[in-house]
Amino acid sequence: MEVVLKNDFFQAMLIPEIGGNIVSLHHQESGTRLLREPANVDELRSFPEQFGIPVLFPPNRIANGRFLFEGRECRLPVNEIAMRNHLHGLV
């Protein structure tokens, strides 16, 4: 089963039973494909390490290493000291 996430700018696709990678990412307006994509599901199954990008949390920076999620404060180590951020991820 494919899972497609879409907004006005991008469309991403995951196939959870094969792994946790985004296997396609398109810029909607230009049609630009931002990832190397398998030709079909069999190719993805045969060479999963060659396609997609892992979904990692948290991407980018978290100000002061803190955020709220469902009313609960979550804290992460501040590792970008000069900017007082938690820094992680690929985005």
PyMOL Python script that loads the backbone (N, CA, C, O; Angstrom):
from pymol import cmd

cmd.read_pdbstr("""\
ATOM      1  N   MET A   1       0.838  -1.183   0.000  1.00  0.00           N
ATOM      2  CA  MET A   1       0.000   0.000   0.000  1.00  0.00           C
ATOM      3  C   MET A   1       0.879   1.241   0.000  1.00  0.00           C
ATOM      4  O   MET A   1       1.782   1.365   0.827  1.00  0.00           O
ATOM      5  N   GLU A   2       0.625   2.141  -0.905  1.00  0.00           N
ATOM      6  CA  GLU A   2       1.337   3.405  -0.980  1.00  0.00           C
ATOM      7  C   GLU A   2       0.635   4.430  -0.099  1.00  0.00           C
ATOM      8  O   GLU A   2      -0.593   4.459  -0.015  1.00  0.00           O
ATOM      9  N   VAL A   3       1.426   5.266   0.554  1.00  0.00           N
ATOM     10  CA  VAL A   3       0.904   6.386   1.319  1.00  0.00           C
ATOM     11  C   VAL A   3       1.400   7.645   0.627  1.00  0.00           C
ATOM     12  O   VAL A   3       2.606   7.838   0.470  1.00  0.00           O
ATOM     13  N   VAL A   4       0.473   8.501   0.213  1.00  0.00           N
ATOM     14  CA  VAL A   4       0.829   9.735  -0.483  1.00  0.00           C
ATOM     15  C   VAL A   4       0.477  10.913   0.413  1.00  0.00           C
ATOM     16  O   VAL A   4      -0.645  11.022   0.908  1.00  0.00           O
ATOM     17  N   LEU A   5       1.450  11.789   0.614  1.00  0.00           N
ATOM     18  CA  LEU A   5       1.269  13.030   1.365  1.00  0.00           C
ATOM     19  C   LEU A   5       1.435  14.175   0.379  1.00  0.00           C
ATOM     20  O   LEU A   5       2.370  14.186  -0.421  1.00  0.00           O
ATOM     21  N   LYS A   6       0.519  15.142   0.440  1.00  0.00           N
ATOM     22  CA  LYS A   6       0.497  16.158  -0.603  1.00  0.00           C
ATOM     23  C   LYS A   6       0.049  17.488  -0.023  1.00  0.00           C
ATOM     24  O   LYS A   6      -0.852  17.538   0.814  1.00  0.00           O
ATOM     25  N   ASN A   7       0.686  18.572  -0.474  1.00  0.00           N
ATOM     26  CA  ASN A   7       0.185  19.907  -0.193  1.00  0.00           C
ATOM     27  C   ASN A   7       0.257  20.705  -1.492  1.00  0.00           C
ATOM     28  O   ASN A   7       0.431  20.121  -2.562  1.00  0.00           O
ATOM     29  N   ASP A   8       0.129  22.019  -1.418  1.00  0.00           N
ATOM     30  CA  ASP A   8       0.133  22.828  -2.637  1.00  0.00           C
ATOM     31  C   ASP A   8       1.480  22.821  -3.352  1.00  0.00           C
ATOM     32  O   ASP A   8       1.554  23.163  -4.532  1.00  0.00           O
ATOM     33  N   PHE A   9       2.546  22.435  -2.651  1.00  0.00           N
ATOM     34  CA  PHE A   9       3.890  22.553  -3.212  1.00  0.00           C
ATOM     35  C   PHE A   9       4.558  21.219  -3.544  1.00  0.00           C
ATOM     36  O   PHE A   9       5.243  21.102  -4.560  1.00  0.00           O
ATOM     37  N   PHE A  10       4.359  20.219  -2.693  1.00  0.00           N
ATOM     38  CA  PHE A  10       5.079  18.956  -2.840  1.00  0.00           C
ATOM     39  C   PHE A  10       4.145  17.758  -2.717  1.00  0.00           C
ATOM     40  O   PHE A  10       3.071  17.844  -2.122  1.00  0.00           O
ATOM     41  N   GLN A  11       4.579  16.645  -3.290  1.00  0.00           N
ATOM     42  CA  GLN A  11       3.918  15.357  -3.103  1.00  0.00           C
ATOM     43  C   GLN A  11       4.990  14.335  -2.756  1.00  0.00           C
ATOM     44  O   GLN A  11       5.987  14.205  -3.466  1.00  0.00           O
ATOM     45  N   ALA A  12       4.781  13.609  -1.660  1.00  0.00           N
ATOM     46  CA  ALA A  12       5.715  12.571  -1.214  1.00  0.00           C
ATOM     47  C   ALA A  12       4.983  11.243  -1.164  1.00  0.00           C
ATOM     48  O   ALA A  12       3.780  11.195  -0.904  1.00  0.00           O
ATOM     49  N   MET A  13       5.722  10.157  -1.417  1.00  0.00           N
ATOM     50  CA  MET A  13       5.129   8.823  -1.349  1.00  0.00           C
ATOM     51  C   MET A  13       6.013   7.911  -0.513  1.00  0.00           C
ATOM     52  O   MET A  13       7.237   7.915  -0.644  1.00  0.00           O
ATOM     53  N   LEU A  14       5.370   7.128   0.352  1.00  0.00           N
ATOM     54  CA  LEU A  14       6.023   6.098   1.150  1.00  0.00           C
ATOM     55  C   LEU A  14       5.348   4.771   0.856  1.00  0.00           C
ATOM     56  O   LEU A  14       4.179   4.732   0.472  1.00  0.00           O
ATOM     57  N   ILE A  15       6.086   3.683   1.036  1.00  0.00           N
ATOM     58  CA  ILE A  15       5.512   2.336   0.944  1.00  0.00           C
ATOM     59  C   ILE A  15       5.931   1.622   2.229  1.00  0.00           C
ATOM     60  O   ILE A  15       6.943   0.921   2.242  1.00  0.00           O
ATOM     61  N   PRO A  16       5.157   1.793   3.320  1.00  0.00           N
ATOM     62  CA  PRO A  16       5.574   1.333   4.647  1.00  0.00           C
ATOM     63  C   PRO A  16       5.952  -0.137   4.749  1.00  0.00           C
ATOM     64  O   PRO A  16       6.844  -0.478   5.526  1.00  0.00           O
ATOM     65  N   GLU A  17       5.305  -1.022   3.990  1.00  0.00           N
ATOM     66  CA  GLU A  17       5.650  -2.439   4.124  1.00  0.00           C
ATOM     67  C   GLU A  17       7.034  -2.760   3.560  1.00  0.00           C
ATOM     68  O   GLU A  17       7.560  -3.847   3.800  1.00  0.00           O
ATOM     69  N   ILE A  18       7.626  -1.831   2.815  1.00  0.00           N
ATOM     70  CA  ILE A  18       8.979  -2.038   2.287  1.00  0.00           C
ATOM     71  C   ILE A  18      10.012  -1.280   3.117  1.00  0.00           C
ATOM     72  O   ILE A  18      11.203  -1.580   3.039  1.00  0.00           O
ATOM     73  N   GLY A  19       9.581  -0.317   3.898  1.00  0.00           N
ATOM     74  CA  GLY A  19      10.522   0.425   4.734  1.00  0.00           C
ATOM     75  C   GLY A  19       9.997   1.803   5.069  1.00  0.00           C
ATOM     76  O   GLY A  19       8.889   2.173   4.680  1.00  0.00           O
ATOM     77  N   GLY A  20      10.803   2.556   5.792  1.00  0.00           N
ATOM     78  CA  GLY A  20      10.390   3.870   6.274  1.00  0.00           C
ATOM     79  C   GLY A  20      10.912   5.028   5.455  1.00  0.00           C
ATOM     80  O   GLY A  20      10.993   6.149   5.957  1.00  0.00           O
ATOM     81  N   ASN A  21      11.268   4.781   4.199  1.00  0.00           N
ATOM     82  CA  ASN A  21      11.793   5.847   3.353  1.00  0.00           C
ATOM     83  C   ASN A  21      10.698   6.527   2.548  1.00  0.00           C
ATOM     84  O   ASN A  21       9.723   5.896   2.142  1.00  0.00           O
ATOM     85  N   ILE A  22      10.876   7.828   2.324  1.00  0.00           N
ATOM     86  CA  ILE A  22      10.100   8.507   1.297  1.00  0.00           C
ATOM     87  C   ILE A  22      10.710   8.052  -0.017  1.00  0.00           C
ATOM     88  O   ILE A  22      11.889   8.310  -0.262  1.00  0.00           O
ATOM     89  N   VAL A  23       9.944   7.385  -0.868  1.00  0.00           N
ATOM     90  CA  VAL A  23      10.498   6.826  -2.106  1.00  0.00           C
ATOM     91  C   VAL A  23      10.290   7.730  -3.316  1.00  0.00           C
ATOM     92  O   VAL A  23      10.905   7.515  -4.360  1.00  0.00           O
ATOM     93  N   SER A  24       9.434   8.732  -3.189  1.00  0.00           N
ATOM     94  CA  SER A  24       9.350   9.743  -4.242  1.00  0.00           C
ATOM     95  C   SER A  24       8.966  11.072  -3.612  1.00  0.00           C
ATOM     96  O   SER A  24       8.201  11.133  -2.649  1.00  0.00           O
ATOM     97  N   LEU A  25       9.517  12.125  -4.181  1.00  0.00           N
ATOM     98  CA  LEU A  25       9.227  13.483  -3.726  1.00  0.00           C
ATOM     99  C   LEU A  25       9.234  14.376  -4.959  1.00  0.00           C
ATOM    100  O   LEU A  25      10.251  14.505  -5.640  1.00  0.00           O
ATOM    101  N   HIS A  26       8.083  14.994  -5.239  1.00  0.00           N
ATOM    102  CA  HIS A  26       7.922  15.826  -6.442  1.00  0.00           C
ATOM    103  C   HIS A  26       7.564  17.243  -6.031  1.00  0.00           C
ATOM    104  O   HIS A  26       6.793  17.454  -5.095  1.00  0.00           O
ATOM    105  N   HIS A  27       8.126  18.203  -6.734  1.00  0.00           N
ATOM    106  CA  HIS A  27       7.680  19.587  -6.631  1.00  0.00           C
ATOM    107  C   HIS A  27       6.466  19.710  -7.554  1.00  0.00           C
ATOM    108  O   HIS A  27       6.572  19.473  -8.757  1.00  0.00           O
ATOM    109  N   GLN A  28       5.328  20.077  -6.995  1.00  0.00           N
ATOM    110  CA  GLN A  28       4.061  20.039  -7.729  1.00  0.00           C
ATOM    111  C   GLN A  28       4.049  20.957  -8.957  1.00  0.00           C
ATOM    112  O   GLN A  28       3.673  20.529 -10.049  1.00  0.00           O
ATOM    113  N   GLU A  29       4.456  22.205  -8.780  1.00  0.00           N
ATOM    114  CA  GLU A  29       4.326  23.180  -9.864  1.00  0.00           C
ATOM    115  C   GLU A  29       5.227  22.854 -11.057  1.00  0.00           C
ATOM    116  O   GLU A  29       4.789  22.910 -12.207  1.00  0.00           O
ATOM    117  N   SER A  30       6.478  22.516 -10.777  1.00  0.00           N
ATOM    118  CA  SER A  30       7.428  22.275 -11.869  1.00  0.00           C
ATOM    119  C   SER A  30       7.453  20.822 -12.335  1.00  0.00           C
ATOM    120  O   SER A  30       7.930  20.524 -13.430  1.00  0.00           O
ATOM    121  N   GLY A  31       6.932  19.910 -11.493  1.00  0.00           N
ATOM    122  CA  GLY A  31       7.012  18.489 -11.810  1.00  0.00           C
ATOM    123  C   GLY A  31       8.384  17.883 -11.551  1.00  0.00           C
ATOM    124  O   GLY A  31       8.634  16.733 -11.911  1.00  0.00           O
ATOM    125  N   THR A  32       9.273  18.649 -10.930  1.00  0.00           N
ATOM    126  CA  THR A  32      10.634  18.183 -10.659  1.00  0.00           C
ATOM    127  C   THR A  32      10.618  17.036  -9.665  1.00  0.00           C
ATOM    128  O   THR A  32       9.990  17.123  -8.609  1.00  0.00           O
ATOM    129  N   ARG A  33      11.312  15.962 -10.009  1.00  0.00           N
ATOM    130  CA  ARG A  33      11.480  14.817  -9.114  1.00  0.00           C
ATOM    131  C   ARG A  33      12.745  15.064  -8.301  1.00  0.00           C
ATOM    132  O   ARG A  33      13.819  15.265  -8.869  1.00  0.00           O
ATOM    133  N   LEU A  34      12.626  15.049  -6.987  1.00  0.00           N
ATOM    134  CA  LEU A  34      13.735  15.414  -6.115  1.00  0.00           C
ATOM    135  C   LEU A  34      14.525  14.223  -5.594  1.00  0.00           C
ATOM    136  O   LEU A  34      15.572  14.407  -4.974  1.00  0.00           O
ATOM    137  N   LEU A  35      14.051  13.016  -5.830  1.00  0.00           N
ATOM    138  CA  LEU A  35      14.738  11.805  -5.391  1.00  0.00           C
ATOM    139  C   LEU A  35      14.877  10.834  -6.556  1.00  0.00           C
ATOM    140  O   LEU A  35      14.088  10.854  -7.500  1.00  0.00           O
ATOM    141  N   ARG A  36      15.887   9.993  -6.469  1.00  0.00           N
ATOM    142  CA  ARG A  36      16.001   8.886  -7.426  1.00  0.00           C
ATOM    143  C   ARG A  36      14.890   7.895  -7.094  1.00  0.00           C
ATOM    144  O   ARG A  36      14.769   7.459  -5.949  1.00  0.00           O
ATOM    145  N   GLU A  37      14.089   7.542  -8.078  1.00  0.00           N
ATOM    146  CA  GLU A  37      12.925   6.692  -7.838  1.00  0.00           C
ATOM    147  C   GLU A  37      13.083   5.340  -8.519  1.00  0.00           C
ATOM    148  O   GLU A  37      13.664   5.255  -9.601  1.00  0.00           O
ATOM    149  N   PRO A  38      12.571   4.283  -7.894  1.00  0.00           N
ATOM    150  CA  PRO A  38      12.584   2.976  -8.558  1.00  0.00           C
ATOM    151  C   PRO A  38      11.579   2.966  -9.702  1.00  0.00           C
ATOM    152  O   PRO A  38      10.590   3.699  -9.683  1.00  0.00           O
ATOM    153  N   ALA A  39      11.845   2.128 -10.695  1.00  0.00           N
ATOM    154  CA  ALA A  39      10.919   2.004 -11.825  1.00  0.00           C
ATOM    155  C   ALA A  39       9.611   1.346 -11.398  1.00  0.00           C
ATOM    156  O   ALA A  39       8.553   1.619 -11.964  1.00  0.00           O
ATOM    157  N   ASN A  40       9.698   0.463 -10.378  1.00  0.00           N
ATOM    158  CA  ASN A  40       8.511  -0.255  -9.907  1.00  0.00           C
ATOM    159  C   ASN A  40       8.791  -0.812  -8.509  1.00  0.00           C
ATOM    160  O   ASN A  40       9.909  -0.709  -8.004  1.00  0.00           O
ATOM    161  N   VAL A  41       7.787  -1.390  -7.903  1.00  0.00           N
ATOM    162  CA  VAL A  41       7.908  -1.915  -6.537  1.00  0.00           C
ATOM    163  C   VAL A  41       8.912  -3.064  -6.469  1.00  0.00           C
ATOM    164  O   VAL A  41       9.626  -3.193  -5.474  1.00  0.00           O
ATOM    165  N   ASP A  42       8.981  -3.893  -7.496  1.00  0.00           N
ATOM    166  CA  ASP A  42       9.950  -4.997  -7.498  1.00  0.00           C
ATOM    167  C   ASP A  42      11.384  -4.480  -7.444  1.00  0.00           C
ATOM    168  O   ASP A  42      12.225  -5.052  -6.750  1.00  0.00           O
ATOM    169  N   GLU A  43      11.665  -3.407  -8.168  1.00  0.00           N
ATOM    170  CA  GLU A  43      13.008  -2.816  -8.120  1.00  0.00           C
ATOM    171  C   GLU A  43      13.295  -2.270  -6.720  1.00  0.00           C
ATOM    172  O   GLU A  43      14.408  -2.417  -6.214  1.00  0.00           O
ATOM    173  N   LEU A  44      12.307  -1.646  -6.099  1.00  0.00           N
ATOM    174  CA  LEU A  44      12.475  -1.147  -4.732  1.00  0.00           C
ATOM    175  C   LEU A  44      12.743  -2.299  -3.769  1.00  0.00           C
ATOM    176  O   LEU A  44      13.618  -2.191  -2.909  1.00  0.00           O
ATOM    177  N   ARG A  45      12.010  -3.388  -3.900  1.00  0.00           N
ATOM    178  CA  ARG A  45      12.232  -4.559  -3.037  1.00  0.00           C
ATOM    179  C   ARG A  45      13.625  -5.158  -3.251  1.00  0.00           C
ATOM    180  O   ARG A  45      14.254  -5.612  -2.295  1.00  0.00           O
ATOM    181  N   SER A  46      14.108  -5.163  -4.486  1.00  0.00           N
ATOM    182  CA  SER A  46      15.409  -5.754  -4.801  1.00  0.00           C
ATOM    183  C   SER A  46      16.579  -4.888  -4.336  1.00  0.00           C
ATOM    184  O   SER A  46      17.625  -5.412  -3.954  1.00  0.00           O
ATOM    185  N   PHE A  47      16.408  -3.573  -4.367  1.00  0.00           N
ATOM    186  CA  PHE A  47      17.499  -2.655  -4.038  1.00  0.00           C
ATOM    187  C   PHE A  47      17.002  -1.514  -3.142  1.00  0.00           C
ATOM    188  O   PHE A  47      17.112  -0.351  -3.531  1.00  0.00           O
ATOM    189  N   PRO A  48      16.459  -1.812  -1.957  1.00  0.00           N
ATOM    190  CA  PRO A  48      15.856  -0.763  -1.136  1.00  0.00           C
ATOM    191  C   PRO A  48      16.848   0.320  -0.704  1.00  0.00           C
ATOM    192  O   PRO A  48      16.459   1.467  -0.483  1.00  0.00           O
ATOM    193  N   GLU A  49      18.122  -0.042  -0.583  1.00  0.00           N
ATOM    194  CA  GLU A  49      19.123   0.928  -0.134  1.00  0.00           C
ATOM    195  C   GLU A  49      19.452   1.971  -1.207  1.00  0.00           C
ATOM    196  O   GLU A  49      20.117   2.963  -0.909  1.00  0.00           O
ATOM    197  N   GLN A  50      19.006   1.769  -2.427  1.00  0.00           N
ATOM    198  CA  GLN A  50      19.328   2.692  -3.518  1.00  0.00           C
ATOM    199  C   GLN A  50      18.291   3.792  -3.712  1.00  0.00           C
ATOM    200  O   GLN A  50      18.513   4.721  -4.489  1.00  0.00           O
ATOM    201  N   PHE A  51      17.172   3.697  -3.019  1.00  0.00           N
ATOM    202  CA  PHE A  51      16.089   4.628  -3.291  1.00  0.00           C
ATOM    203  C   PHE A  51      15.575   5.271  -2.014  1.00  0.00           C
ATOM    204  O   PHE A  51      15.594   4.675  -0.938  1.00  0.00           O
ATOM    205  N   GLY A  52      15.116   6.503  -2.168  1.00  0.00           N
ATOM    206  CA  GLY A  52      14.427   7.184  -1.093  1.00  0.00           C
ATOM    207  C   GLY A  52      15.341   7.828  -0.082  1.00  0.00           C
ATOM    208  O   GLY A  52      16.566   7.819  -0.198  1.00  0.00           O
ATOM    209  N   ILE A  53      14.686   8.387   0.914  1.00  0.00           N
ATOM    210  CA  ILE A  53      15.365   9.076   1.998  1.00  0.00           C
ATOM    211  C   ILE A  53      14.594   8.777   3.280  1.00  0.00           C
ATOM    212  O   ILE A  53      13.364   8.823   3.277  1.00  0.00           O
ATOM    213  N   PRO A  54      15.294   8.470   4.381  1.00  0.00           N
ATOM    214  CA  PRO A  54      14.588   8.124   5.616  1.00  0.00           C
ATOM    215  C   PRO A  54      13.811   9.307   6.190  1.00  0.00           C
ATOM    216  O   PRO A  54      14.226  10.460   6.078  1.00  0.00           O
ATOM    217  N   VAL A  55      12.696   8.997   6.796  1.00  0.00           N
ATOM    218  CA  VAL A  55      11.926   9.992   7.529  1.00  0.00           C
ATOM    219  C   VAL A  55      12.509  10.025   8.937  1.00  0.00           C
ATOM    220  O   VAL A  55      12.349   9.081   9.710  1.00  0.00           O
ATOM    221  N   LEU A  56      13.181  11.114   9.254  1.00  0.00           N
ATOM    222  CA  LEU A  56      13.831  11.243  10.559  1.00  0.00           C
ATOM    223  C   LEU A  56      13.199  12.383  11.335  1.00  0.00           C
ATOM    224  O   LEU A  56      12.839  13.414  10.766  1.00  0.00           O
ATOM    225  N   PHE A  57      13.071  12.193  12.618  1.00  0.00           N
ATOM    226  CA  PHE A  57      12.553  13.247  13.488  1.00  0.00           C
ATOM    227  C   PHE A  57      13.665  13.661  14.426  1.00  0.00           C
ATOM    228  O   PHE A  57      14.419  12.803  14.886  1.00  0.00           O
ATOM    229  N   PRO A  58      13.793  14.895  14.718  1.00  0.00           N
ATOM    230  CA  PRO A  58      13.172  16.054  14.086  1.00  0.00           C
ATOM    231  C   PRO A  58      14.056  16.589  12.973  1.00  0.00           C
ATOM    232  O   PRO A  58      15.279  16.566  13.107  1.00  0.00           O
ATOM    233  N   PRO A  59      13.485  17.065  11.892  1.00  0.00           N
ATOM    234  CA  PRO A  59      14.306  17.682  10.866  1.00  0.00           C
ATOM    235  C   PRO A  59      14.655  19.115  11.256  1.00  0.00           C
ATOM    236  O   PRO A  59      13.906  19.786  11.966  1.00  0.00           O
ATOM    237  N   ASN A  60      15.805  19.562  10.776  1.00  0.00           N
ATOM    238  CA  ASN A  60      16.189  20.961  10.889  1.00  0.00           C
ATOM    239  C   ASN A  60      16.505  21.369  12.325  1.00  0.00           C
ATOM    240  O   ASN A  60      17.222  20.656  13.026  1.00  0.00           O
ATOM    241  N   ARG A  61      15.982  22.498  12.764  1.00  0.00           N
ATOM    242  CA  ARG A  61      16.332  23.064  14.066  1.00  0.00           C
ATOM    243  C   ARG A  61      15.094  23.167  14.957  1.00  0.00           C
ATOM    244  O   ARG A  61      13.989  23.433  14.485  1.00  0.00           O
ATOM    245  N   ILE A  62      15.305  22.952  16.246  1.00  0.00           N
ATOM    246  CA  ILE A  62      14.255  23.146  17.243  1.00  0.00           C
ATOM    247  C   ILE A  62      14.745  24.255  18.170  1.00  0.00           C
ATOM    248  O   ILE A  62      15.724  24.073  18.894  1.00  0.00           O
ATOM    249  N   ALA A  63      14.071  25.400  18.149  1.00  0.00           N
ATOM    250  CA  ALA A  63      14.480  26.557  18.945  1.00  0.00           C
ATOM    251  C   ALA A  63      14.531  26.210  20.425  1.00  0.00           C
ATOM    252  O   ALA A  63      13.586  25.650  20.980  1.00  0.00           O
ATOM    253  N   ASN A  64      15.636  26.548  21.046  1.00  0.00           N
ATOM    254  CA  ASN A  64      15.861  26.305  22.476  1.00  0.00           C
ATOM    255  C   ASN A  64      15.766  24.834  22.853  1.00  0.00           C
ATOM    256  O   ASN A  64      15.720  24.507  24.039  1.00  0.00           O
ATOM    257  N   GLY A  65      15.737  23.944  21.873  1.00  0.00           N
ATOM    258  CA  GLY A  65      15.683  22.511  22.149  1.00  0.00           C
ATOM    259  C   GLY A  65      14.378  22.059  22.783  1.00  0.00           C
ATOM    260  O   GLY A  65      14.331  21.004  23.415  1.00  0.00           O
ATOM    261  N   ARG A  66      13.311  22.848  22.619  1.00  0.00           N
ATOM    262  CA  ARG A  66      12.029  22.511  23.247  1.00  0.00           C
ATOM    263  C   ARG A  66      10.877  22.724  22.281  1.00  0.00           C
ATOM    264  O   ARG A  66      10.911  23.627  21.444  1.00  0.00           O
ATOM    265  N   PHE A  67       9.854  21.883  22.403  1.00  0.00           N
ATOM    266  CA  PHE A  67       8.621  22.077  21.647  1.00  0.00           C
ATOM    267  C   PHE A  67       7.488  21.401  22.410  1.00  0.00           C
ATOM    268  O   PHE A  67       7.725  20.550  23.267  1.00  0.00           O
ATOM    269  N   LEU A  68       6.264  21.785  22.093  1.00  0.00           N
ATOM    270  CA  LEU A  68       5.078  21.171  22.692  1.00  0.00           C
ATOM    271  C   LEU A  68       4.478  20.185  21.706  1.00  0.00           C
ATOM    272  O   LEU A  68       4.375  20.468  20.512  1.00  0.00           O
ATOM    273  N   PHE A  69       4.083  19.022  22.215  1.00  0.00           N
ATOM    274  CA  PHE A  69       3.379  18.036  21.407  1.00  0.00           C
ATOM    275  C   PHE A  69       2.238  17.492  22.239  1.00  0.00           C
ATOM    276  O   PHE A  69       2.453  16.888  23.290  1.00  0.00           O
ATOM    277  N   GLU A  70       1.018  17.710  21.761  1.00  0.00           N
ATOM    278  CA  GLU A  70      -0.187  17.276  22.464  1.00  0.00           C
ATOM    279  C   GLU A  70      -0.168  17.717  23.921  1.00  0.00           C
ATOM    280  O   GLU A  70      -0.495  16.948  24.825  1.00  0.00           O
ATOM    281  N   GLY A  71       0.225  18.984  24.131  1.00  0.00           N
ATOM    282  CA  GLY A  71       0.219  19.564  25.461  1.00  0.00           C
ATOM    283  C   GLY A  71       1.390  19.177  26.347  1.00  0.00           C
ATOM    284  O   GLY A  71       1.464  19.616  27.495  1.00  0.00           O
ATOM    285  N   ARG A  72       2.295  18.373  25.843  1.00  0.00           N
ATOM    286  CA  ARG A  72       3.450  17.920  26.627  1.00  0.00           C
ATOM    287  C   ARG A  72       4.717  18.574  26.087  1.00  0.00           C
ATOM    288  O   ARG A  72       4.955  18.579  24.879  1.00  0.00           O
ATOM    289  N   GLU A  73       5.534  19.130  26.993  1.00  0.00           N
ATOM    290  CA  GLU A  73       6.792  19.734  26.562  1.00  0.00           C
ATOM    291  C   GLU A  73       7.841  18.648  26.345  1.00  0.00           C
ATOM    292  O   GLU A  73       8.073  17.807  27.213  1.00  0.00           O
ATOM    293  N   CYS A  74       8.461  18.681  25.185  1.00  0.00           N
ATOM    294  CA  CYS A  74       9.543  17.751  24.857  1.00  0.00           C
ATOM    295  C   CYS A  74      10.829  18.552  24.791  1.00  0.00           C
ATOM    296  O   CYS A  74      10.863  19.642  24.219  1.00  0.00           O
ATOM    297  N   ARG A  75      11.888  18.010  25.377  1.00  0.00           N
ATOM    298  CA  ARG A  75      13.184  18.695  25.394  1.00  0.00           C
ATOM    299  C   ARG A  75      14.235  17.844  24.708  1.00  0.00           C
ATOM    300  O   ARG A  75      14.298  16.627  24.884  1.00  0.00           O
ATOM    301  N   LEU A  76      15.053  18.518  23.924  1.00  0.00           N
ATOM    302  CA  LEU A  76      16.167  17.890  23.226  1.00  0.00           C
ATOM    303  C   LEU A  76      17.435  18.666  23.578  1.00  0.00           C
ATOM    304  O   LEU A  76      17.353  19.847  23.914  1.00  0.00           O
ATOM    305  N   PRO A  77      18.598  18.031  23.508  1.00  0.00           N
ATOM    306  CA  PRO A  77      19.823  18.744  23.854  1.00  0.00           C
ATOM    307  C   PRO A  77      20.101  19.893  22.874  1.00  0.00           C
ATOM    308  O   PRO A  77      19.940  19.742  21.664  1.00  0.00           O
ATOM    309  N   VAL A  78      20.515  21.026  23.409  1.00  0.00           N
ATOM    310  CA  VAL A  78      20.918  22.156  22.576  1.00  0.00           C
ATOM    311  C   VAL A  78      22.328  21.860  22.087  1.00  0.00           C
ATOM    312  O   VAL A  78      23.281  21.905  22.865  1.00  0.00           O
ATOM    313  N   ASN A  79      22.462  21.558  20.798  1.00  0.00           N
ATOM    314  CA  ASN A  79      23.766  21.194  20.249  1.00  0.00           C
ATOM    315  C   ASN A  79      24.253  22.174  19.185  1.00  0.00           C
ATOM    316  O   ASN A  79      25.328  21.980  18.618  1.00  0.00           O
ATOM    317  N   GLU A  80      23.498  23.197  18.912  1.00  0.00           N
ATOM    318  CA  GLU A  80      23.946  24.327  18.104  1.00  0.00           C
ATOM    319  C   GLU A  80      23.976  25.514  19.066  1.00  0.00           C
ATOM    320  O   GLU A  80      23.070  26.347  19.097  1.00  0.00           O
ATOM    321  N   ILE A  81      25.046  25.555  19.843  1.00  0.00           N
ATOM    322  CA  ILE A  81      25.138  26.448  21.002  1.00  0.00           C
ATOM    323  C   ILE A  81      24.944  27.914  20.626  1.00  0.00           C
ATOM    324  O   ILE A  81      24.176  28.616  21.285  1.00  0.00           O
ATOM    325  N   ALA A  82      25.622  28.391  19.583  1.00  0.00           N
ATOM    326  CA  ALA A  82      25.569  29.810  19.224  1.00  0.00           C
ATOM    327  C   ALA A  82      24.147  30.282  18.935  1.00  0.00           C
ATOM    328  O   ALA A  82      23.811  31.434  19.209  1.00  0.00           O
ATOM    329  N   MET A  83      23.314  29.406  18.386  1.00  0.00           N
ATOM    330  CA  MET A  83      21.942  29.772  18.035  1.00  0.00           C
ATOM    331  C   MET A  83      20.916  29.244  19.041  1.00  0.00           C
ATOM    332  O   MET A  83      19.720  29.503  18.902  1.00  0.00           O
ATOM    333  N   ARG A  84      21.373  28.517  20.036  1.00  0.00           N
ATOM    334  CA  ARG A  84      20.528  27.925  21.080  1.00  0.00           C
ATOM    335  C   ARG A  84      19.460  26.995  20.490  1.00  0.00           C
ATOM    336  O   ARG A  84      18.297  27.053  20.888  1.00  0.00           O
ATOM    337  N   ASN A  85      19.853  26.147  19.552  1.00  0.00           N
ATOM    338  CA  ASN A  85      18.934  25.216  18.898  1.00  0.00           C
ATOM    339  C   ASN A  85      19.371  23.778  19.106  1.00  0.00           C
ATOM    340  O   ASN A  85      20.541  23.490  19.357  1.00  0.00           O
ATOM    341  N   HIS A  86      18.399  22.882  18.995  1.00  0.00           N
ATOM    342  CA  HIS A  86      18.725  21.478  18.753  1.00  0.00           C
ATOM    343  C   HIS A  86      18.749  21.339  17.238  1.00  0.00           C
ATOM    344  O   HIS A  86      17.813  21.765  16.561  1.00  0.00           O
ATOM    345  N   LEU A  87      19.807  20.749  16.702  1.00  0.00           N
ATOM    346  CA  LEU A  87      19.986  20.634  15.261  1.00  0.00           C
ATOM    347  C   LEU A  87      20.075  19.168  14.878  1.00  0.00           C
ATOM    348  O   LEU A  87      20.874  18.419  15.442  1.00  0.00           O
ATOM    349  N   HIS A  88      19.238  18.750  13.900  1.00  0.00           N
ATOM    350  CA  HIS A  88      19.245  17.359  13.458  1.00  0.00           C
ATOM    351  C   HIS A  88      18.516  17.237  12.136  1.00  0.00           C
ATOM    352  O   HIS A  88      17.699  18.091  11.791  1.00  0.00           O
ATOM    353  N   GLY A  89      18.803  16.198  11.407  1.00  0.00           N
ATOM    354  CA  GLY A  89      17.990  15.836  10.257  1.00  0.00           C
ATOM    355  C   GLY A  89      18.586  16.191   8.921  1.00  0.00           C
ATOM    356  O   GLY A  89      19.720  16.659   8.830  1.00  0.00           O
ATOM    357  N   LEU A  90      17.802  15.963   7.882  1.00  0.00           N
ATOM    358  CA  LEU A  90      18.263  16.112   6.512  1.00  0.00           C
ATOM    359  C   LEU A  90      17.576  17.236   5.767  1.00  0.00           C
ATOM    360  O   LEU A  90      17.960  17.548   4.640  1.00  0.00           O
ATOM    361  N   VAL A  91      16.574  17.849   6.361  1.00  0.00           N
ATOM    362  CA  VAL A  91      15.825  18.887   5.650  1.00  0.00           C
ATOM    363  C   VAL A  91      16.471  20.227   5.901  1.00  0.00           C
ATOM    364  O   VAL A  91      15.999  21.245   5.395  1.00  0.00           O
TER     365      VAL A  91
END
""", "prot")
cmd.dss("prot")
cmd.show_as("cartoon", "prot")
cmd.util.cbc("prot")
cmd.orient("prot")
